Amino acid sequence: MIILFGSNIYDLFFHMANFPDKDQAVHLGEHEERPGGKGANQAVAAAKAGSKVRFFGALGNDDHGHKMRDNLQEEGIDVSGVEMLEDEHSGLATIFVDENDGTHRVVVSQGANRYAKQDTIPDDLLTPDTILLLQRELCVEEIAKLLTRAKDRGGRAVMNLAPAKEIPESMLHQLDYIILNEYEAESLANAIGADSADKWAFAKYLYDTYELATIITLGQDGSICYCAEGEFEVGTLSINAIDTIGAGDAFSGYFCAAIDQDKSVKDALRIAAVASCLACTKVGAMTALPSQEEVAKLLPQIKINQRNINAAA
């Protein structure tokens, strides 16, 4: 089972060829509204990948909040631990998508997510049989407390350090896996006095220093991983990227689900790579997440190289 302590954010998408200059207004014919938030996106990705998921977080007791909670429930996720807060707005994001290459700019109002409390998660859910999946959109003090509780009870923990915000160095000792993109790797390296220019060297540093399996995603160049099973270089699919907003969430959710289902890290990386690529071929974050069947069909197309021949395959 995957225990997810994360954010819910209602997304407003605006697709445009040119972003406005200062004091300029751009008028569009339409926009799109969809449930999102890194926590919710990754929860849905893990559920689509076939894992049982329980979600904990906070929403405003408003229309957006009820839509987001209902959406998670419709995806088969247990939302009994989601708090509906009176007098608080649900989180809201405005996402500007570049029609030329699918990249994006995002402005987020955290809303009720600021008040999500880790003590809503019962101790009996933090065990060696569960995986705690975290991001960096919630209060770092709450995340740190939850990680300590999980590790004290033998639970496994995975963090996607997105968005790129600082975390206490002590937290790195408590994680089993960390998933970073290039910008998040640079941010973390600066915070701990390391150098991330050479991604392989940085991944090795995190593993050697904190016993932390490290995965760094590199966009169109795939991803790399340094862990107990070996050093892996993972390829990507050849795709036409329409919207990259949900790629990292697809990767994290599918990777975590594969580990939850006792797959090897090597297989989990391959599965996550397909999921993240497919998420770029549709508009949106949560709505672009692929099905387990779609991912399975394309697994043979992902090339993965193991750099150190002495590690287990």
RODRENVEX-464982 format. One record per residue: residue in one letter; x, y, z of N, C-alpha, C, CB in turn. Coordinates in steps of 0.02 Angstrom, whole numbers, padded with zeros to 5 digits, always signed. Glycine has a CB too. Layout:
# RODRENVEX-464982
AXYZXYZXYZXYZ/...
//
This chain:
# RODRENVEX-464982
M+00042-00060+00000+00000+00000+00000+00044+00063+00000-00048+00000+00061/I+00020+00115-00033+00054+00178-00034+00016+00228+00008+00062+00205-00107/I+00052+00259+00055+00023+00312+00097+00049+00378+00070+00042+00303+00173/L+00004+00420+00048+00025+00483+00017+00002+00542+00059-00002+00488-00054/F+00051+00581+00082+00037+00643+00118+00056+00699+00069+00078+00649+00187/G+00004+00731+00040+00021+00777-00014-00031+00830-00027+00032+00739-00075/S-00020+00867-00079-00060+00926-00096-00116+00910-00145-00016+00980-00124/N-00169+00949-00139-00223+00951-00189-00228+01023-00214-00292+00927-00157/I-00224+01032-00279-00227+01099-00308-00270+01097-00371-00156+01127-00323/Y-00317+01141-00375-00361+01144-00434-00325+01185-00488-00431+01175-00417/D-00316+01156-00547-00276+01186-00600-00318+01222-00652-00235+01133-00634/L-00298+01283-00669-00326+01320-00724-00273+01325-00779-00351+01392-00702/F-00287+01298-00838-00239+01296-00893-00255+01349-00946-00237+01227-00925/F-00202+01386-00965-00208+01435-01019-00154+01419-01071-00201+01508-00992/H-00175+01401-01131-00128+01384-01185-00117+01445-01229-00153+01324-01226/M-00054+01464-01241-00040+01524-01280+00026+01517-01317-00040+01586-01235/A+00030+01551-01373+00091+01550-01413+00142+01600-01387+00075+01564-01486/N+00118+01655-01358+00162+01708-01332+00137+01730-01264+00165+01768-01381/F+00183+01734-01216+00165+01757-01149+00162+01833-01147+00215+01730-01097/P+00118+01861-01106+00112+01935-01105+00173+01969-01075+00050+01954-01065/D+00187+02029-01101+00239+02071-01072+00210+02107-01012+00267+02121-01124/K+00251+02144-00977+00229+02183-00919+00174+02232-00938+00288+02221-00887/D+00122+02233-00899+00064+02277-00909+00025+02262-00973+00087+02349-00910/Q+00036+02204-01002+00000+02184-01063-00052+02131-01045+00048+02157-01117/A-00110+02134-01076-00162+02083-01067-00167+02041-01130-00231+02116-01050/V-00175+01976-01121-00186+01930-01177-00254+01899-01169-00130+01875-01180/H-00296+01903-01221-00363+01876-01217-00366+01811-01256-00414+01927-01246/L-00392+01759-01222-00398+01693-01252-00472+01675-01258-00361+01640-01210/G-00486+01629-01303-00555+01609-01313-00581+01562-01260-00562+01577-01380/E-00535+01524-01228-00557+01475-01179-00499+01455-01133-00585+01412-01214/H-00515+01419-01081-00465+01390-01037-00491+01323-01013-00450+01437-00977/E-00450+01286-00976-00470+01220-00951-00462+01218-00875-00428+01164-00984/E-00505+01182-00842-00503+01173-00770-00498+01099-00753-00565+01205-00735/R-00449+01081-00712-00440+01011-00696-00410+01003-00625-00394+00977-00748/P-00427+00949-00591-00396+00936-00525-00322+00921-00533-00432+00878-00489/G-00282+00942-00483-00211+00930-00487-00178+00935-00419-00178+00978-00535/G-00117+00960-00419-00075+00959-00359-00029+00899-00362-00119+00957-00294/K+00035+00909-00345+00083+00855-00352+00063+00793-00311+00152+00878-00331/G+00038+00804-00251+00017+00747-00210-00039+00708-00242-00004+00770-00142/A-00092+00744-00263-00149+00711-00293-00130+00678-00359-00206+00760-00304/N-00090+00711-00400-00069+00683-00464-00032+00617-00454-00025+00732-00502/Q+00015+00617-00406+00054+00556-00394+00012+00501-00364+00113+00572-00350/A-00037+00519-00323-00082+00469-00296-00121+00435-00352-00130+00502-00245/V-00146+00475-00398-00184+00446-00454-00139+00404-00499-00218+00502-00496/A-00078+00426-00511-00031+00387-00551-00018+00319-00519+00035+00425-00560/A-00007+00319-00453+00006+00256-00418-00055+00210-00420+00026+00269-00345/A-00115+00239-00414-00176+00199-00418-00185+00171-00488-00237+00242-00398/K-00173+00211-00539-00178+00186-00607-00127+00130-00620-00167+00243-00657/A-00071+00133-00585-00020+00082-00592-00036+00018-00554+00047+00108-00569/G-00092+00017-00519-00115-00044-00488-00103-00051-00413-00084-00100-00521/S-00080+00001-00380-00069-00002-00308-00129+00024-00269-00005+00037-00288/K-00137+00000-00208-00186+00028-00163-00157+00091-00133-00206-00023-00107/V-00196+00145-00133-00171+00210-00110-00218+00240-00058-00163+00258-00170/R-00189+00266-00004-00226+00306+00044-00197+00376+00044-00224+00274+00116/F-00240+00425+00038-00218+00495+00031-00235+00534+00094-00251+00527-00030/F-00186+00575+00116-00196+00620+00174-00174+00690+00155-00156+00594+00236/G-00216+00739+00172-00201+00808+00156-00259+00852+00178-00187+00817+00082/A-00261+00913+00152-00313+00960+00172-00341+00997+00112-00285+01010+00223/L-00407+01005+00112-00443+01042+00061-00488+01093+00094-00484+00994+00015/G-00505+01146+00057-00556+01191+00081-00625+01160+00073-00552+01258+00045/N-00670+01176+00117-00738+01150+00111-00776+01194+00062-00774+01148+00181/D-00754+01192-00002-00783+01234-00055-00794+01191-00117-00737+01294-00071/D-00819+01221-00169-00834+01183-00230-00773+01148-00258-00864+01228-00282/H-00717+01184-00262-00656+01154-00287-00633+01095-00244-00600+01206-00292/G-00638+01104-00178-00618+01052-00133-00659+00989-00141-00623+01076-00062/H-00724+00996-00147-00767+00937-00155-00754+00903-00222-00841+00958-00149/K-00741+00942-00274-00726+00913-00339-00662+00872-00336-00719+00967-00393/M-00611+00899-00302-00547+00864-00299-00552+00800-00257-00493+00909-00271/R-00587+00804-00201-00596+00744-00159-00635+00691-00196-00631+00762-00093/D-00689+00711-00229-00729+00663-00267-00689+00631-00323-00792+00697-00295/N-00647+00671-00355-00606+00644-00409-00559+00590-00385-00567+00700-00443/L-00526+00602-00328-00481+00551-00301-00518+00488-00284-00445+00578-00238/Q-00577+00496-00255-00617+00437-00237-00638+00398-00298-00680+00459-00198/E-00654+00433-00352-00673+00399-00415-00615+00360-00445-00699+00451-00465/E-00554+00380-00428-00494+00344-00452-00478+00284-00408-00435+00392-00455/G-00520+00270-00359-00509+00213-00316-00464+00226-00257-00481+00157-00355/I-00453+00289-00241-00408+00309-00186-00448+00320-00122-00368+00373-00204/D-00423+00294-00066-00455+00304-00001-00442+00376+00022-00428+00252+00051/V-00495+00416+00027-00489+00486+00046-00516+00500+00116-00525+00531-00005/S-00524+00447+00155-00553+00456+00222-00508+00500+00267-00564+00389+00255/G-00444+00506+00249-00398+00546+00288-00391+00618+00264-00332+00514+00289/V-00430+00638+00215-00426+00707+00190-00469+00752+00234-00449+00711+00116/E-00440+00805+00260-00477+00853+00301-00509+00906+00256-00431+00886+00353/M-00572+00922+00269-00608+00975+00234-00613+01034+00282-00679+00951+00209/L-00575+01087+00269-00569+01142+00316-00618+01198+00301-00498+01169+00315/E-00655+01218+00353-00701+01274+00346-00660+01340+00343-00751+01276+00406/D-00688+01389+00308-00657+01456+00304-00588+01456+00272-00652+01485+00374/E-00572+01404+00233-00510+01403+00195-00525+01386+00122-00460+01351+00225/H-00490+01421+00077-00497+01406+00007-00454+01345-00011-00477+01466-00037/S-00476+01305-00058-00434+01251-00083-00377+01281-00125-00476+01201-00125/G-00323+01243-00131-00266+01266-00171-00286+01277-00244-00209+01216-00167/L-00255+01326-00275-00272+01344-00344-00208+01361-00382-00321+01404-00346/A-00203+01337-00444-00144+01352-00486-00166+01379-00553-00101+01288-00495/T-00129+01429-00576-00138+01455-00643-00077+01433-00684-00145+01533-00644/I-00090+01395-00738-00037+01364-00777-00039+01390-00848-00044+01287-00776/F+00016+01421-00868+00022+01448-00936+00065+01399-00977+00053+01520-00935/V+00034+01369-01028+00068+01319-01068+00089+01349-01135+00022+01257-01079/D+00153+01342-01151+00179+01367-01215+00158+01319-01271+00257+01373-01212/E+00119+01344-01318+00094+01301-01372+00150+01277-01418+00042+01338-01413/N+00208+01309-01415+00262+01291-01461+00299+01228-01440+00311+01349-01465/D+00309+01218-01374+00348+01161-01352+00319+01124-01293+00417+01183-01336/G+00261+01146-01268+00229+01111-01212+00256+01128-01144+00235+01039-01223/T+00307+01170-01139+00333+01190-01074+00283+01238-01040+00403+01224-01080/H+00295+01252-00976+00244+01288-00939+00273+01335-00886+00198+01240-00906/R+00231+01383-00866+00245+01427-00809+00186+01423-00763+00259+01501-00833/V+00199+01420-00698+00145+01405-00650+00147+01455-00592+00152+01333-00624/V+00088+01478-00572+00079+01518-00511+00031+01479-00467+00053+01592-00527/V+00051+01466-00404+00012+01424-00359-00008+01462-00296+00050+01361-00341/S-00071+01458-00278-00095+01480-00212-00108+01417-00171-00160+01525-00218/Q-00071+01407-00117-00074+01343-00080-00140+01333-00044-00018+01341-00030/G-00172+01386-00020-00236+01379+00013-00233+01330+00071-00288+01357-00036/A-00282+01285+00074-00289+01239+00130-00229+01192+00138-00352+01197+00122/N-00191+01182+00085-00132+01139+00090-00083+01162+00144-00096+01136+00024/R-00084+01226+00160-00039+01252+00212-00054+01222+00281-00044+01328+00216/Y-00113+01195+00289-00135+01172+00355-00141+01095+00359-00201+01203+00372/A-00113+01061+00310-00114+00988+00312-00071+00963+00370-00089+00958+00245/K-00097+00917+00410-00062+00893+00470-00046+00818+00464-00105+00906+00533/Q+00016+00801+00479+00038+00732+00472+00009+00687+00526+00113+00728+00475/D-00014+00715+00582-00041+00672+00635-00109+00643+00619-00044+00710+00699/T-00137+00661+00561-00198+00628+00538-00185+00557+00513-00232+00670+00483/I-00121+00540+00503-00102+00473+00478-00090+00427+00538-00039+00477+00432/P-00129+00374+00545-00120+00328+00602-00053+00292+00599-00176+00277+00603/D-00026+00277+00658+00038+00241+00663+00036+00174+00627+00057+00231+00735/D-00021+00140+00629-00024+00072+00601-00021+00071+00525-00087+00038+00624/L-00021+00130+00493-00012+00132+00420+00061+00143+00400-00055+00188+00391/L+00103+00157+00449+00174+00170+00436+00214+00108+00455+00200+00234+00475/T+00217+00060+00410+00248-00004+00425+00293-00025+00367+00194-00058+00437/P+00332-00079+00376+00374-00104+00321+00333-00126+00260+00416-00161+00345/D+00269-00136+00269+00227-00158+00213+00198-00100+00173+00171-00201+00238/T+00210-00038+00195+00184+00020+00160+00241+00064+00136+00136+00061+00205/I+00227+00105+00086+00275+00154+00060+00246+00223+00069+00293+00140-00015/L+00284+00267+00101+00263+00336+00110+00290+00377+00052+00288+00364+00179/L+00245+00408+00014+00265+00449-00044+00252+00522-00028+00225+00427-00108/L+00305+00563-00036+00303+00633-00016+00327+00678-00073+00346+00644+00046/Q+00306+00741-00070+00332+00793-00114+00352+00852-00069+00279+00815-00168/R+00362+00910-00099+00385+00968-00059+00335+01026-00061+00453+00992-00083/E+00272+01010-00076+00222+01063-00079+00189+01077-00011+00168+01046-00129/L+00197+01031+00037+00168+01041+00103+00221+01068+00152+00138+00976+00130/C+00199+01086+00212+00243+01113+00263+00300+01065+00279+00202+01129+00327/V+00362+01089+00274+00420+01045+00282+00425+01018+00353+00483+01082+00264/E+00402+01056+00403+00404+01031+00472+00357+00972+00480+00384+01088+00521/E+00299+00974+00449+00252+00918+00452+00281+00857+00416+00184+00937+00421/I+00313+00869+00359+00344+00814+00321+00398+00781+00363+00373+00839+00254/A+00440+00822+00396+00495+00795+00436+00469+00752+00494+00538+00852+00463/K+00417+00776+00527+00387+00737+00582+00361+00669+00557+00330+00776+00615/L+00329+00671+00500+00300+00609+00472+00355+00560+00452+00256+00625+00412/L+00408+00586+00423+00464+00543+00404+00495+00509+00464+00518+00583+00367/T+00503+00546+00518+00531+00517+00580+00486+00462+00606+00540+00572+00633/R+00421+00473+00606+00375+00421+00629+00379+00359+00585+00302+00449+00629/A+00382+00370+00520+00384+00313+00473+00447+00272+00482+00379+00338+00401/K+00504+00306+00488+00567+00269+00494+00572+00233+00562+00627+00316+00486/D+00544+00263+00614+00543+00230+00679+00504+00164+00677+00514+00276+00732/R+00457+00160+00631+00414+00100+00626+00434+00055+00568+00342+00121+00618/G+00491+00069+00537+00516+00026+00484+00487+00038+00416+00505-00044+00502/G+00450+00093+00407+00420+00108+00342+00471+00131+00291+00367+00160+00350/R+00455+00121+00228+00496+00147+00173+00469+00214+00151+00497+00096+00114/A+00514+00258+00129+00494+00326+00110+00526+00347+00045+00512+00375+00166/V+00485+00377+00002+00506+00403-00063+00488+00477-00065+00474+00363-00123/M+00535+00520-00086+00520+00591-00094+00536+00614-00164+00558+00633-00043/N+00486+00645-00195+00498+00683-00257+00508+00756-00234+00438+00675-00309/L+00570+00781-00238+00585+00847-00211+00561+00902-00258+00661+00853-00198/A+00496+00904-00267+00465+00953-00311+00407+00986-00273+00440+00920-00377/P+00403+01053-00279+00451+01098-00314+00517+01102-00277+00421+01168-00321/A+00566+01135-00309+00634+01138-00282+00636+01185-00222+00683+01162-00336/K+00627+01156-00162+00631+01194-00100+00679+01159-00053+00561+01203-00068/E+00706+01196-00005+00753+01167+00042+00719+01117+00089+00787+01221+00083/I+00757+01068+00110+00735+01021+00162+00792+01014+00212+00714+00951+00131/P+00777+00996+00274+00831+00984+00322+00875+00926+00299+00802+00970+00394/E+00940+00934+00308+00985+00880+00286+00970+00815+00322+01058+00901+00298/S+00946+00820+00383+00929+00759+00422+00877+00717+00385+00903+00777+00491/M+00835+00749+00346+00783+00713+00310+00812+00664+00259+00737+00762+00276/L+00870+00682+00232+00902+00639+00181+00921+00572+00210+00963+00674+00151/H+00937+00570+00275+00955+00507+00308+00894+00462+00317+00988+00521+00375/Q+00835+00491+00315+00774+00452+00330+00738+00428+00267+00727+00494+00370/L+00759+00452+00210+00727+00432+00147+00761+00369+00119+00730+00488+00096/D+00722+00329+00083+00750+00272+00048+00764+00289-00026+00701+00212+00052/Y+00720+00330-00056+00729+00351-00125+00715+00426-00130+00682+00311-00173/I+00752+00460-00173+00737+00529-00189+00735+00536-00266+00789+00577-00158/I+00685+00572-00290+00676+00583-00362+00681+00658-00375+00608+00554-00387/L+00728+00677-00419+00743+00748-00431+00746+00760-00506+00808+00768-00397/N+00725+00820-00528+00744+00841-00596+00808+00881-00591+00686+00882-00631/E+00832+00907-00646+00897+00941-00647+00897+01003-00602+00915+00961-00717/Y+00842+01040-00602+00838+01101-00562+00834+01085-00488+00778+01144-00583/E+00796+01033-00471+00790+01012-00402+00857+00984-00376+00735+00960-00394/A+00893+00949-00419+00959+00924-00400+01007+00982-00385+00989+00880-00456/E+01005+01033-00426+01048+01092-00415+01030+01127-00350+01042+01140-00474/S+00965+01134-00337+00942+01166-00276+00964+01127-00214+00867+01173-00276/L+00956+01061-00216+00977+01020-00159+01053+01023-00150+00954+00948-00169/A+01090+01020-00205+01163+01022-00200+01187+01087-00167+01194+01016-00270/N+01156+01142-00186+01174+01207-00157+01159+01208-00082+01137+01264-00191/A+01105+01176-00062+01084+01177+00008+01130+01136+00053+01013+01151+00014/I+01159+01082+00025+01201+01038+00066+01276+01046+00051+01181+00965+00055/G+01293+01097+00011+01363+01111-00003+01396+01061-00050+01401+01114+00060/A+01357+01034-00096+01383+00986-00144+01382+01017-00214+01342+00919-00143/D+01403+00978-00264+01406+01001-00333+01364+00954-00376+01479+01006-00359/S+01316+00981-00412+01273+00938-00454+01288+00944-00528+01201+00955-00441/A+01343+00977-00546+01359+00987-00618+01366+00919-00653+01425+01027-00626/D+01400+00873-00621+01405+00804-00646+01351+00764-00611+01477+00773-00633/K+01298+00748-00647+01240+00716-00616+01257+00647-00588+01183+00711-00666/W+01299+00609-00623+01318+00543-00598+01356+00550-00532+01361+00506-00649/A+01402+00597-00529+01441+00607-00468+01397+00630-00411+01497+00659-00481/F+01347+00672-00425+01302+00696-00373+01259+00639-00347+01259+00753-00398/A+01233+00598-00392+01192+00541-00371+01233+00494-00327+01165+00504-00433/K+01296+00482-00347+01340+00439-00307+01353+00470-00238+01406+00427-00344/Y+01361+00536-00237+01374+00570-00173+01315+00561-00126+01386+00646-00186/L+01254+00569-00151+01195+00560-00108+01189+00489-00083+01131+00580-00146/Y+01205+00441-00127+01200+00371-00106+01254+00355-00054+01207+00325-00167/D+01315+00376-00067+01370+00361-00021+01363+00396+00046+01437+00380-00053/T+01338+00458+00045+01334+00498+00106+01273+00481+00149+01332+00571+00088/Y+01217+00469+00116+01154+00460+00153+01122+00391+00143+01105+00513+00132/E+01156+00346+00107+01126+00281+00088+01059+00293+00055+01118+00235+00151/L+01058+00341+00011+00996+00364-00021+00996+00347-00095+00987+00439-00011/A+00953+00302-00116+00946+00286-00187+00922+00348-00223+00896+00226-00198/T+00959+00370-00273+00948+00434-00305+00931+00427-00379+01009+00479-00297/I+00876+00458-00398+00853+00458-00468+00850+00531-00491+00784+00422-00476/I+00884+00546-00545+00883+00614-00573+00854+00610-00643+00954+00646-00574/T+00798+00644-00654+00766+00644-00720+00795+00701-00761+00689+00651-00713/L+00804+00688-00826+00839+00735-00870+00799+00754-00931+00905+00704-00892/G+00733+00756-00924+00690+00776-00980+00696+00728-01039+00708+00846-01002/Q+00708+00756-01097+00714+00715-01158+00773+00668-01157+00718+00760-01218/D+00821+00680-01112+00880+00637-01107+00869+00578-01059+00940+00677-01084/G+00808+00568-01035+00792+00511-00993+00806+00523-00920+00831+00452-01016/S+00836+00474-00887+00851+00481-00815+00910+00437-00797+00789+00462-00773/I+00939+00451-00738+00992+00409-00712+00974+00389-00641+01061+00445-00714/C+01003+00334-00619+00989+00309-00551+01052+00279-00522+00931+00257-00551/Y+01066+00296-00459+01121+00266-00422+01091+00236-00359+01178+00318-00405/C+01095+00169-00352+01064+00136-00295+01100+00071-00281+00990+00123-00309/A+01075+00034-00233+01107-00029-00213+01108-00080-00269+01073-00059-00152/E+01058-00078-00313+01054-00125-00369+01103-00109-00425+00984-00127-00396/G+01128-00047-00426+01174-00029-00479+01166+00042-00502+01166-00075-00538/E+01199+00058-00557+01195+00124-00588+01160+00116-00655+01266+00157-00597/F+01102+00148-00662+01061+00138-00722+01053+00203-00761+00994+00111-00702/E+01058+00197-00827+01045+00251-00873+00983+00232-00913+01107+00266-00919/V+00929+00272-00906+00864+00253-00933+00846+00299-00991+00811+00255-00878/G+00824+00268-01046+00805+00307-01105+00733+00331-01102+00815+00266-01167/T+00710+00360-01157+00642+00386-01161+00610+00361-01226+00641+00463-01158/L+00545+00375-01233+00510+00362-01295+00517+00422-01341+00435+00346-01281/S+00512+00409-01405+00511+00463-01455+00439+00489-01459+00538+00439-01525/I+00427+00549-01433+00359+00575-01429+00356+00647-01454+00333+00571-01357/N+00296+00670-01468+00283+00740-01482+00253+00770-01419+00236+00750-01545/A+00293+00807-01380+00271+00833-01315+00221+00890-01326+00331+00858-01274/I+00162+00882-01297+00110+00933-01301+00108+00975-01236+00041+00901-01313/D+00118+00941-01179+00114+00975-01114+00154+00933-01064+00039+00983-01091/T+00207+00963-01036+00253+00925-00992+00234+00930-00918+00323+00950-01002/I+00178+00962-00902+00162+00978-00833+00158+00917-00787+00097+01016-00830/G+00136+00859-00813+00125+00801-00769+00178+00747-00774+00060+00771-00784/A+00233+00761-00811+00283+00709-00822+00315+00684-00758+00337+00735-00869/G+00336+00730-00715+00368+00711-00653+00322+00673-00606+00395+00771-00618/D+00259+00692-00604+00211+00658-00561+00197+00588-00586+00146+00698-00556/A+00192+00580-00652+00182+00513-00681+00241+00468-00663+00173+00518-00757/F+00302+00495-00671+00362+00457-00655+00361+00435-00582+00425+00499-00670/S+00350+00482-00537+00354+00467-00465+00300+00417-00444+00347+00531-00425/G+00238+00428-00467+00184+00384-00447+00193+00313-00473+00119+00411-00472/Y+00212+00306-00537+00222+00240-00566+00283+00205-00536+00229+00245-00642/F+00337+00243-00524+00396+00213-00493+00379+00185-00424+00453+00264-00488/C+00345+00225-00384+00327+00205-00316+00282+00144-00317+00292+00263-00279/A+00234+00142-00363+00189+00085-00368+00228+00022-00386+00135+00098-00420/A+00276+00028-00430+00316-00031-00450+00356-00059-00391+00363-00014-00508/I+00385-00014-00351+00421-00036-00292+00373-00067-00241+00459+00024-00259/D+00314-00038-00234+00263-00065-00190+00243-00136-00211+00201-00020-00190/Q+00246-00149-00276+00227-00214-00303+00287-00261-00309+00194-00206-00371/D+00340-00245-00273+00400-00287-00267+00438-00297-00333+00381-00355-00240/K+00432-00249-00378+00473-00251-00439+00543-00225-00423+00439-00210-00496/S+00591-00244-00464+00659-00219-00455+00662-00144-00472+00709-00259-00498/V+00714-00111-00448+00723-00040-00465+00730-00032-00540+00785-00011-00429/K+00766-00078-00571+00776-00075-00643+00709-00076-00680+00821-00134-00667/D+00666-00122-00662+00600-00126-00693+00557-00065-00677+00564-00191-00671/A+00562-00042-00614+00524+00017-00593+00544+00078-00634+00533+00030-00518/L+00608+00085-00648+00632+00141-00688+00605+00139-00759+00709+00142-00689/R+00604+00079-00787+00578+00071-00855+00503+00090-00858+00589-00001-00880/I+00466+00065-00809+00394+00080-00807+00382+00155-00798+00361+00041-00749/A+00419+00185-00752+00411+00257-00739+00429+00298-00800+00454+00278-00680/A+00479+00277-00838+00500+00314-00898+00444+00315-00949+00562+00282-00928/V+00412+00258-00960+00356+00256-01008+00300+00301-00985+00331+00184-01018/A+00282+00296-00921+00226+00335-00895+00238+00410-00902+00214+00318-00822/S+00299+00432-00887+00314+00504-00891+00313+00528-00963+00382+00518-00860/C+00336+00488-01010+00334+00507-01080+00262+00513-01105+00372+00456-01124/L+00221+00464-01089+00152+00465-01111+00114+00524-01081+00117+00400-01093/A+00131+00544-01020+00097+00600-00989+00109+00666-01026+00120+00608-00917/C+00162+00669-01066+00178+00729-01104+00139+00734-01170+00252+00732-01119/T+00104+00680-01187+00069+00679-01252-00003+00702-01247+00071+00609-01281/K-00025+00721-01186-00093+00745-01177-00092+00809-01135-00138+00692-01142/V-00145+00847-01138-00149+00910-01101-00167+00895-01028-00200+00957-01133/G-00136+00932-00983-00153+00926-00912-00103+00885-00874-00221+00896-00905/A-00114+00879-00810-00071+00840-00767-00104+00773-00749-00053+00879-00702/M-00155+00776-00707-00190+00715-00687-00226+00682-00746-00239+00730-00632/T-00257+00723-00787-00296+00696-00843-00251+00666-00898-00340+00750-00873/A-00186+00681-00896-00140+00654-00946-00107+00589-00923-00087+00706-00962/L-00120+00569-00862-00088+00509-00836-00111+00447-00875-00102+00500-00760/P-00064+00405-00897-00083+00346-00937-00109+00289-00894-00023+00322-00977/S-00140+00242-00927-00164+00182-00893-00108+00130-00888-00226+00152-00929/Q-00117+00082-00845-00068+00028-00837-00059-00010-00902-00090-00020-00781/E-00114-00018-00939-00111-00055-01003-00072-00016-01056-00181-00069-01029/E-00081+00050-01057-00044+00092-01105+00031+00088-01092-00068+00164-01102/V+00049+00089-01028+00119+00086-01010+00149+00018-01029+00128+00099-00935/A+00114-00035-01014+00140-00102-01027+00156-00113-01101+00089-00155-01004/K+00115-00085-01145+00125-00095-01217+00191-00067-01242+00068-00062-01255/L+00214-00014-01210+00273+00021-01235+00337+00006-01196+00261+00095-01235/L+00333-00036-01145+00392-00051-01105+00451-00076-01146+00374-00102-01054/P+00441-00118-01197+00498-00143-01236+00537-00089-01272+00475-00194-01286/Q+00507-00030-01281+00540+00024-01317+00590+00064-01274+00489+00071-01346/I+00589+00053-01209+00634+00090-01164+00700+00052-01157+00601+00100-01095/K+00754+00086-01175+00820+00057-01168+00849+00077-01100+00868+00080-01225/I+00879+00029-01066+00909+00043-01001+00978+00011-00998+00864+00017-00943/N+01028+00051-00981+01097+00027-00977+01120+00026-00905+01144+00071-01020/Q+01154-00028-00887+01182-00034-00820+01257-00020-00824+01168-00105-00789/R+01280+00030-00788+01349+00054-00796+01399+00011-00759+01354+00125-00773/N+01383-00012-00699+01432-00052-00661+01414-00125-00666+01434-00030-00588/I+01455-00163-00699+01438-00233-00715+01438-00278-00655+01487-00259-00766/N+01466-00255-00598+01469-00298-00539+01404-00297-00498+01526-00278-00495/A+01359-00249-00514+01296-00244-00476+01247-00296-00501+01266-00174-00481/A+01197-00310-00459+01144-00357-00478+01103-00328-00535+01099-00374-00419/A+01083-00369-00583+01046-00346-00641+00974-00335-00623+01051-00395-00699/
//
